[in-house]
Amino acid sequence: MSTTKTQSNLYTIMEERKSVRVYDPAFKIPQVELEAIIQEATSAPSSSNLQPWRFLVIQDEAVKTELRAIANNQEQVETSSAIIAVLGNAEMYQQVEQIYTQNVAEGHMGEAQKDLMITNTLRTYPAAPLEVRKNIATFDAGLISMQLMLIAKEKGYDTVTMGGFDKEKFAQRFELPEHIFPVVLIAIGKAAAPAYGSSRLPLKDIARFI
Ligand SMILES: Cc1cc2nc3c(=O)[nH]c(=O)nc-3n(C[C@H](O)[C@H](O)[C@H](O)COP(=O)(O)O)c2cc1C
């Protein structure tokens, strides 16, 4: 397998994805397109395939204005087409039966392996401290967020991830159940000005080969 960079679609999209903070407020991404972006992003991997991500998609103008107030007054919250709030599910083990039953139905594994996975999951996850489960959900939410941003770019949209918002106020305003918590907000829309770009640390500063 070649290790040299090719001009594949993936590389182009990865390079062109930059955090855009100025959007055309008149542009609206159709609902079906938003649904497709999220659906396609779910091919992301997750711990034990428990898929501990949830999404709250905010398109309503009045709600976006409200959200801006608890998101450091960031303009893109209001001017983007939608805010995709990526949420984590700290009780991801609740879906284990459903997920592994589907795995069997789709022919990915047999009954014995399914039973083993369910038993192991129900033995470990519920007993893990909340902080550990939140870390797992946060990591997995990050993986799907990245896929989501690349898919959006591939479809001609731009995004910016935002961690700068009051998570407690967000949970209150949107009446999140106890086990569901906000991870990041992703603004998505049509760019009205290019991203200002960003540098990266050199490889020697970030990787050690032994
Ligand atoms: C977890 C996370 C939180 C971020 N929070 C914000 C934010 O609140 N506001 C903002 O304008 N950008 C935010 N960013 C975007 C970063 O500033 C940006 O990704 C970084 O500067 C690199 O630039 P690039 O995305 O254009 O490559 C966030 C990015 C990440 C991954």
The ligand as an SDF file (V2000), in Angstrom:
LIG
                    3D

 31 33  0  0  0  0  0  0  0  0999 V2000
  -13.5500   21.0120   20.9220 C   0  0  0  0  0  0  0  0  0  0  0  0
  -13.4190   22.2800   20.1100 C   0  0  0  0  0  0  0  0  0  0  0  0
  -13.9620   23.4490   20.6080 C   0  0  0  0  0  0  0  0  0  0  0  0
  -13.9040   24.6210   19.8540 C   0  0  0  0  0  0  0  0  0  0  0  0
  -14.5430   25.7270   20.3100 N   0  0  0  0  0  0  0  0  0  0  0  0
  -14.6150   26.8290   19.5120 C   0  0  0  0  0  0  0  0  0  0  0  0
  -15.4250   27.9310   19.8870 C   0  0  0  0  0  0  0  0  0  0  0  0
  -16.0940   27.9250   20.9190 O   0  0  0  0  0  0  0  0  0  0  0  0
  -15.4620   28.9960   19.0580 N   0  0  0  0  0  0  0  0  0  0  0  0
  -14.7650   29.0240   17.8750 C   0  0  0  0  0  0  0  0  0  0  0  0
  -14.8610   30.0190   17.1610 O   0  0  0  0  0  0  0  0  0  0  0  0
  -14.0120   27.9830   17.4840 N   0  0  0  0  0  0  0  0  0  0  0  0
  -13.9280   26.8810   18.2680 C   0  0  0  0  0  0  0  0  0  0  0  0
  -13.2100   25.7880   17.8540 N   0  0  0  0  0  0  0  0  0  0  0  0
  -12.5040   25.8080   16.5510 C   0  0  0  0  0  0  0  0  0  0  0  0
  -10.9910   25.8790   16.7190 C   0  0  0  0  0  0  0  0  0  0  0  0
  -10.6120   27.1770   17.1060 O   0  0  0  0  0  0  0  0  0  0  0  0
  -10.3440   25.4710   15.3930 C   0  0  0  0  0  0  0  0  0  0  0  0
  -10.6830   24.1420   15.0860 O   0  0  0  0  0  0  0  0  0  0  0  0
   -8.8320   25.5900   15.4160 C   0  0  0  0  0  0  0  0  0  0  0  0
   -8.4440   26.9430   15.5710 O   0  0  0  0  0  0  0  0  0  0  0  0
   -8.1860   25.0540   14.1320 C   0  0  0  0  0  0  0  0  0  0  0  0
   -8.6940   25.7320   13.0240 O   0  0  0  0  0  0  0  0  0  0  0  0
   -9.4580   24.9920   11.8430 P   0  0  0  0  0  0  0  0  0  0  0  0
  -10.6440   24.2790   12.4300 O   0  0  0  0  0  0  0  0  0  0  0  0
   -9.8830   26.0840   10.9140 O   0  0  0  0  0  0  0  0  0  0  0  0
   -8.5220   24.0170   11.2080 O   0  0  0  0  0  0  0  0  0  0  0  0
  -13.2330   24.6210   18.6020 C   0  0  0  0  0  0  0  0  0  0  0  0
  -12.6790   23.4500   18.1210 C   0  0  0  0  0  0  0  0  0  0  0  0
  -12.7770   22.2840   18.8530 C   0  0  0  0  0  0  0  0  0  0  0  0
  -12.2110   20.9970   18.2680 C   0  0  0  0  0  0  0  0  0  0  0  0
  1  2  1  0
  2  3  1  0
  2 30  2  0
  3  4  2  0
  4  5  1  0
  4 28  1  0
  5  6  2  0
  6  7  1  0
  6 13  1  0
  7  8  2  0
  7  9  1  0
  9 10  1  0
 10 11  2  0
 10 12  1  0
 12 13  2  0
 13 14  1  0
 14 15  1  0
 14 28  1  0
 15 16  1  0
 16 17  1  0
 16 18  1  0
 18 19  1  0
 18 20  1  0
 20 21  1  0
 20 22  1  0
 22 23  1  0
 23 24  1  0
 24 25  2  0
 24 26  1  0
 24 27  1  0
 28 29  2  0
 29 30  1  0
 30 31  1  0
M  END
$$$$
